[in-house]
């Protein structure tokens, strides 16, 4: 399932950039699989390290459970599109089946 976000009010983008790093720690696997792949499709989202770090640290915790699923590929694609170059994320991710 793809989410297409053509126009996003700046307030929405700012809310995502501000709040997601603060709440991602409480998100479950299903939430991550729905939210994270949509991030690169939010027009105007800057995805600085302060956003990417917490988001993909939380995804890293769930990666083993996502092994072999489309959710894993979607999360990895989002990390690549957002420029998340953290070796601590990519090394374990690359070792998973289906990655």
Contact map, one row per residue, 1 for C-alpha under 8 A:
111000000000000000000000000000000000000000000000000000000000000000000000000000000000000000000000000
111100000000000000000000000000000000010000000000000000000000000000000000000000000000000000000000000
111110000000000000000000000000000000010010000000000000000000000000000000000000000000000000000000000
011111000000000000000000000000000000000010000000000000000000000000000000000000000000000000000000000
001111110000000000000000000000000000000011100000000000000000000000000000000000000000000000000000000
000111110000000000000000000000000000000001100000000000000000000000000000000000000000000000000000000
000011111000000000000000000000000000000000100000000000000000000000000000000000000000000000000000000
000011111101100000000000000000000000000001110000000000000000000000000000000000000000000000000000000
000000111111100000000000000000000000000000000000000000000000000000000000000000000000000000000000000
000000011111110000000000000000000000000000010000000000000000000000000000000000000000000000000000000
000000001111111000000000000000000000000000000000000000000000000000000000000000000000000000000000000
000000011111111100000000000000000000000000000000000000000000000000000000000000000000000000000000000
000000011111111110000000000000000000000001111000000000000000000000000000000000000000000000000000000
000000000111111111000000000000000000000000001000000000000000000000000000000000000000000000000000000
000000000011111111110000000000000000000000000000000000000000000000000000000000000000000000000000000
000000000001111111110000000000000000000000000000000000000000000000000000000000000000000000000000000
000000000000111111111000000000000000000000001110001000000000000000000000000000000000000000000000000
000000000000011111111100000000000000000000000000001000000000000000000000000000000000000000000000000
000000000000001111111110000000000000000000000000000000000000000000000000000000000000000000000000000
000000000000001111111111000000000000000000000000001000100000000000000000000000000000000000000000000
000000000000000011111111100000000000000000000000011101100000000000000000000000000000000000000000000
000000000000000001111111100000000000000000000000000000000000000000000000000000000000000000000000000
000000000000000000111111111000000000000000000000000000000000000000000000000000000000000000000000000
000000000000000000011111111000000000000000000000000001100100000000000000000000000000000000000000000
000000000000000000001111111000000000000000000000000001100100000000000000000000000000000000000000000
000000000000000000000011111100000000000000000000000000000000000000000000000000000000000000000000000
000000000000000000000011111110110000000000000000000000000000000000000000000000000000000000000000000
000000000000000000000000011111110000000000000000000000000000000000000000000000000000000000000000000
000000000000000000000000001111111000000000000000000000000000010000000000000000000000000000000000000
000000000000000000000000000111111100000000000000000000000000000000000000000000000000000000000000000
000000000000000000000000001111111110000000000000000000000000000000000000000000000000000000000000000
000000000000000000000000001111111111000000000000000000000010000000000000000000000000000000000000000
000000000000000000000000000011111111100000000000000000000000000000000011011000000000000000000000000
000000000000000000000000000001111111110000000000000000000000000000000000000000000000000000000000000
000000000000000000000000000000111111111000000000000000000000000000000000000000000000000000000000000
000000000000000000000000000000011111111000000000000000100000000000000000011001000000000000000000000
000000000000000000000000000000001111111100000000000000000000000000000000011011000000000000000000000
011000000000000000000000000000000111111111000000000000000000000000000000000001000000000000000000000
000000000000000000000000000000000011111111001000000000000000000000000000000001000000000000000000000
000000000000000000000000000000000000111111101000000000000000000000000000000001001100000000000000000
001110000000000000000000000000000000011111100000000000000000000000000000000000000000000000000000000
000011010000100000000000000000000000011111111000000000000000000000000000000000000000000000000000000
000011110000100000000000000000000000000111111000000000000000000000000000000000000000000000000000000
000000010100100000000000000000000000000001111100000000000000000000000000000000000000000000000000000
000000000000110010000000000000000000001101111110000000000000000000000000000000000000000000000000000
000000000000000010000000000000000000000000011111000000000000000000000000000000000000000000000000000
000000000000000010000000000000000000000000001111111100000000000000000000000000000100000000000000000
000000000000000000000000000000000000000000000111111100000000000000000000000000000000000000000000000
000000000000000000000000000000000000000000000011111110000000000000000000000000000001000000000000000
000000000000000000001000000000000000000000000011111111000000000000000000000000000000000000000000000
000000000000000011011000000000000000000000000011111111100000000000000000000000000000000000000000000
000000000000000000001000000000000000000000000011111111110000000000000000000000000101000000000000000
000000000000000000000000000000000000000000000000111111111000000000000000000000000000000000000000000
000000000000000000001001100000000000000000000000011111111100000000000000000000000000000000000000000
000000000000000000011001100000000001000000000000001111111110000000000000000000000000000000000000000
000000000000000000000000000000000000000000000000000111111111000000000000000000100000000010000000000
000000000000000000000000000000000000000000000000000011111111100000000000000000000000000010000000000
000000000000000000000001100000000000000000000000000001111111110000000000000000000000000000000000000
000000000000000000000000000000010000000000000000000000111111111000000000001000000000000000000000000
000000000000000000000000000000000000000000000000000000011111111100000000000000000000000010001000000
000000000000000000000000000000000000000000000000000000001111111100000000000000000000000000000000000
000000000000000000000000000010000000000000000000000000000111111111000000000000000000000000000000000
000000000000000000000000000000000000000000000000000000000011111111100001000000000000000000001001000
000000000000000000000000000000000000000000000000000000000001111111100000000000000000000000000001000
000000000000000000000000000000000000000000000000000000000000011111100000000000000000000000000000000
000000000000000000000000000000000000000000000000000000000000011111111111000000000000000000000000000
000000000000000000000000000000000000000000000000000000000000001111111001000000000000000000000001111
000000000000000000000000000000000000000000000000000000000000000001111101000000000000000000000001111
000000000000000000000000000000000000000000000000000000000000000001111111100000000000000000000000010
000000000000000000000000000000000000000000000000000000000000000001011111110000000000000000000000000
000000000000000000000000000000001000000000000000000000000000000001001111111000000000000000000000000
000000000000000000000000000000001000000000000000000000000000001001111111111100000000000000000000011
000000000000000000000000000000000000000000000000000000000000000000001111111110000000000000000000011
000000000000000000000000000000001001100000000000000000000000000000000111111111000000000000000000000
000000000000000000000000000000001001100000000000000000000010000000000011111111100000000000000000000
000000000000000000000000000000000000000000000000000000000000000000000001111111110000000000001000001
000000000000000000000000000000000000100000000000000000000000000000000000111111111000000000000000000
000000000000000000000000000000000001111100000000000000000000000000000000011111111100000000000000000
000000000000000000000000000000000000000000000000000000010000000000000000001111111111100000000000000
000000000000000000000000000000000000000000000000000000000000000000000000000111111111100000000000000
000000000000000000000000000000000000000100000000000000000000000000000000000011111111000000000000000
000000000000000000000000000000000000000100000010000100000000000000000000000001111111000000000000000
000000000000000000000000000000000000000000000000000000000000000000000000000000111111100000000000000
000000000000000000000000000000000000000000000000100100000000000000000000000000111111110000000000000
000000000000000000000000000000000000000000000000000000000000000000000000000000110011111011000000000
000000000000000000000000000000000000000000000000000000000000000000000000000000000001111111000000000
000000000000000000000000000000000000000000000000000000000000000000000000000000000000111111100000000
000000000000000000000000000000000000000000000000000000000000000000000000000000000000011111110000000
000000000000000000000000000000000000000000000000000000011001000000000000000000000000111111111000000
000000000000000000000000000000000000000000000000000000000000000000000000000000000000111111111100000
000000000000000000000000000000000000000000000000000000000000000000000000000000000000001111111110000
000000000000000000000000000000000000000000000000000000000000000000000000000000000000000111111111000
000000000000000000000000000000000000000000000000000000000001001000000000000100000000000011111111001
000000000000000000000000000000000000000000000000000000000000000000000000000000000000000001111111001
000000000000000000000000000000000000000000000000000000000000000000000000000000000000000000111111101
000000000000000000000000000000000000000000000000000000000000001100110000000000000000000000011111111
000000000000000000000000000000000000000000000000000000000000000000110000000000000000000000000011111
000000000000000000000000000000000000000000000000000000000000000000111001100000000000000000000001111
000000000000000000000000000000000000000000000000000000000000000000110001100100000000000000001111111
